[in-house]
Amino acid sequence: MSPRTLLLLAVALFVVSPLNAATYYVGTCHSPSFATISDAVGAPTVAPGSTIKICGGSYFEQVIISKPLTLIGIVGTEGNADVLIAGSSGSMLSAVGAVFNNLFTPLVWVKAGPVTIQDITVDDDFLSCANTVYVGFYLASGVSGTLNRVASQGQCVGASVYAENATSPVTSVTIENSFLNNGIDAVGAVVPAGDSPLLDVKITGNQVTPNVPAPPGSGGNGYGNGIYLYEVSGTVATNSIFGPKQVGPTAYNGIGIWDESAGVTVSSNTIMFNGFDDPLYKAEGIAILEDQTTVKSNKISGVQYGIDMGCHPSTVTSNTINLTASGLLSVPRAFTGINSVYNSFVATPASDCP
């Protein structure tokens, strides 16, 4: 074989050979490295499946991820204790939710996956809240991913995590071991033929504070939920939900866990609010909005209503409810669940259900 033929063959192999996944760095703790997270996740030389390690520090940018990646914050480097994504003071792209058609601006927007994000904080406190709803981490429709040991905080009305899926196939999202002070929204659609949720979730071991009610016209749901579940399957367990963040002398109608999903099990969560006897404070621990929901072994205190069953036949048992106006509310007439209610004005009121 001639040298020219060998050269042409080598060039052909180089052209068709795909990029290999590798490890890359962002920041000043390693060389070589990318200057920004956006540079790294958007670089054509970074193959899908690669790992991007981010040096401690503050990154004022909106991060949009369009391929499978793993992002890991390297804490304690260069004198910085964490990796902080704080958004951009310039223009940021906004998203429209695929299920509810709601408008918001994500600080971290995952458009393709699967993606794993670990040891990273997002914060919207550096941004103007005027006419904008911010979301910390947005896993768009069709994306599977894992958020582990992340944090999301800020002053603007929105969600710390918004995960959704409106199209087949089923996606899976894990949110675990994280601090989220603007709540979690897990929103799915259903397959019309089988009424099967398209989003499967595992939400475990998180510390969550409900957000404040959304102002009119903001696009928020207005309820200040800790964890909002709509047409999803999976598990919501061992989370601690405290709050809410009350801003001003306005009425608060928050829900610790809003469960509009028959296919999810809500168990072993701790929900602790305060001000259950305040006339402006009408919080509920868990609200059930679909039949055949499973709610068990949760600890709920300091809310006006411990578990609002909404007249939906469900498995509600072994929950411990303390310091409420009413332990249960809107209990179906055939309900037989056994729960422990203490220091409450009413344990289980007479059923007002048809």
C-alpha positions, -999 to +999 in steps of 0.1 A: +000+000+000+014+034-010+021+062+015-006+083-002-032+055+003-022+051+039-025+089+044-060+090+029-071+060+050-059+077+082-078+109+072-110+089+066-107+072+099-102+105+117-133+120+100-157+092+108-143+085+143-166+101+170-153+122+198-146+102+230-161+113+263-135+128+286-130+150+317-128+188+313-124+216+337-138+251+342-121+279+363-087+286+377-080+255+398-068+234+369-050+239+336-060+237+309-096+247+315-125+266+301-132+301+313-170+297+318-194+268+323-212+278+291-180+276+271-175+240+283-210+226+279-213+242+244-179+233+231-182+211+200-150+193+211-167+182+244-183+149+235-216+137+248-211+117+280-182+138+292-176+150+327-171+187+334-155+196+368-161+232+379-137+250+402-151+268+432-162+304+425-191+325+412-202+322+376-225+350+364-241+332+334-271+312+323-261+276+316-279+258+288-270+221+284-279+205+251-262+171+253-256+143+279-231+155+304-220+153+341-213+185+359-195+183+392-186+212+414-151+211+430-155+227+464-129+243+485-105+253+456-088+287+452-103+299+485-138+294+472-162+272+493-186+264+465-196+267+429-223+294+425-242+300+393-259+334+397-274+341+363-265+370+339-273+406+344-276+408+306-303+391+285-313+356+295-333+332+274-368+322+287-385+288+286-421+279+281-433+249+300-445+221+277-473+210+300-488+242+314-475+267+289-460+288+317-432+313+311-400+314+332-363+319+330-340+290+341-306+296+355-296+261+345-316+248+316-312+211+306-324+206+270-310+171+265-299+143+287-293+122+306-275+148+327-260+145+362-255+177+382-237+176+416-224+200+442-235+232+425-255+261+439-278+285+419-290+318+433-312+345+417-305+372+444-281+390+420-310+395+395-339+418+392-372+401+400-393+426+381-417+408+357-396+377+358-401+342+373-368+324+378-363+286+380-330+273+395-327+240+376-351+232+347-351+197+332-371+202+300-396+178+285-379+146+273-349+149+296-338+124+322-314+135+349-301+134+384-296+164+408-275+154+438-263+177+466-273+208+447-287+240+463-311+266+449-320+298+466-332+333+458-357+360+463-377+358+430-409+338+428-404+305+410-392+270+417-359+257+427-363+227+404-388+223+376-389+189+359-414+180+333-423+156+305-451+160+280-440+135+253-431+098+251-410+080+261-411+081+299-383+101+315-368+096+350-357+124+373-339+120+406-336+149+430-318+140+462-298+153+492-303+189+482-313+223+497-341+239+478-357+270+492-382+277+464-399+243+462-399+215+436-423+213+407-425+178+391-450+180+362-458+152+338-485+144+312-503+111+307-505+087+278-542+090+268-546+053+260-533+039+293-534+070+316-498+062+325-476+091+336-447+101+314-425+113+342-411+091+369-395+108+399-374+099+429-374+129+453-356+119+485-336+133+513-340+170+504-345+201+526-373+222+510-389+256+518-421+265+499-420+296+478-442+326+485-474+329+466-469+341+430-480+376+422-508+381+396-496+377+361-462+362+371-469+327+357-464+310+391-490+287+406-497+310+435-498+283+462-463+284+476-459+246+475-430+227+489-432+198+464-458+200+436-466+167+419-487+166+388-494+133+369-461+116+378-451+082+392-424+073+416-414+080+452-413+111+474-397+102+507-376+113+536-377+150+526-379+178+552-402+207+543-401+238+565-416+272+560-430+291+544-410+321+535-435+348+544-431+382+528-453+410+540-487+408+557-504+389+529-525+357+531-506+325+527-522+294+512-493+271+510-491+233+507-462+212+520-468+185+493-494+190+467-501+155+453-520+155+420-506+121+411-521+087+418-490+070+407-466+083+434-460+072+470-455+100+495-439+085+526-417+093+556-415+131+549-414+157+577-435+188+572-432+216+598-448+250+594-457+277+620-486+300+626-514+274+621-538+297+641-530+329+622-561+339+601-539+349+572-521+315+573-540+286+557-513+261+551-519+224+546-494+196+551-504+173+522-532+179+498-546+150+477-562+157+444-565+122+428-580+089+438-559+059+449-530+080+462-507+066+488-497+088+517-481+070+547-457+075+577-453+112+573-448+136+602-468+169+599-471+198+624-480+235+626-504+236+597-541+244+596-550+210+580-527+181+583-539+160+553-566+173+530-580+142+513-603+162+490-629+134+492-605+111+472-605+074+482-568+068+490-544+049+512-537+074+540-522+056+571-496+057+598-491+094+596-483+115+627-500+149+628-494+174+655-506+210+663-532+216+637-567+230+635-578+197+620-557+166+615-576+154+584-600+172+561-626+161+535-623+125+544-642+100+522-671+083+540-656+048+536-622+058+549-605+033+572-569+045+575-554+048+610-534+080+618-521+096+650-533+131+657-521+151+687-526+186+701-552+195+674-586+212+677-601+183+657-586+149+649-609+137+621-639+158+613-672+143+603-671+136+566-685+163+543-680+141+512-708+128+491 
